[in-house]
Amino acid sequence: MQLSLPDYATRFDSLSLSACFLKLKGVGNEPRQATGFFWRLGNRVFLITNWHVVTGINMMDGKPIGNGWVPEQIELSYFERQIANNPSIPSDPSMRTGLVPMVEVPLYEDFHNPFWIQHPMAFEWNVDLVALELGNLADQSRVFCVNDMNYDKYLHFAGSDVFVLGHALPESTNAYPVPFPIWKRGSIASEIIVPWNMRPAFLIDSRTSKGMSGSPVFARIFGPAPLADLTIRTDNILTSEFMGIYSGRLFDGDNNASIGLVWHRHLIDECLQSPARGSREWVPSQSIKLFSPLKGSPESGPPV
């Protein structure tokens, strides 16, 4: 019997194509997964994910994660653009598979010479972010990058809705060649203009899961949306704005997951414009100089 779909009134959200599934591979058979997303810079495409994903080290304190296991390469799987407009995908496995490229991304030339780049203040601010250039994609034009869309700036408040778009479910539970990401709802939990703990990040209240590290985070407003210029946009059913990269959960004194951490979106541009050589050797921060602008940066103040 052919699978049939209910006749819901809906539209496919192309942002669902922006998060890719990362299978972490290395010595040992324990399955590890994470999330990443694509970012376009001219005619180059980068994979964005967390530093702790590629090193197995907690960026905040330098402690090993997961018994010290370290990935050696990433098996990256993603859906291409045309799936959103192809009604035959659910019933045609050959077409479905053809729309899911898999790319192997090595992490090291040798163990102490990684291929990724990181933020120039990575260890000063504990910026849990890396970028890996993807030169072996079959067709870059069919890759959906988060910054392919233009986002208006909206007003955001503590308590406003945000969504973490990532891979919360294990691959073994998925019938597709690669899992679709899950939209995990949350809310802004700290004053977004105040740097969290003197770092360019903010907190969210969301019940996130393992595997969502490296996810893009979006604000989503249903119905009328307040713009940054204090006008109201009334003609949109749904508006979205990219906010940053999810970096995992902070823990309370009883070691219970309590709150999530998001690094501000402008750090990606800073990483690509003023890249630092990738390193898997954690360096303790000597000082946090958040209010000192980067050389050549157009910004002269704290991130907002």
Buried (B, 14 or more C-beta within 10 A) or exposed (E): EEEEEEEEEEEEBBBBBBBBBBBBBBEEEEEBBBBBBBBBBEEEBBBBBBBBBBBBBBBBEBEBBEEEBBBEBBBBBBBBBEBBEBEEBBEEEEBBEEBBBEBEBEBBEEEEEBBBBBBBBBBBBBBBBBBBBBEEBEEBEBBBBBBBEEBEEBBBEBEBBBBBBBBBBEBEEEEBBBBBBBBBEBBBBBEBEEBBBBBBBBBBBBEBBBBBBBBBBBBBBEEEBBEEEEEEBEEEEEBBBBBBBBBBBBEEEEEEBBBBBBBBBBBBBBBBEBBBEBBBEBEEBEEBEBEEEEEEBEEEEBBB
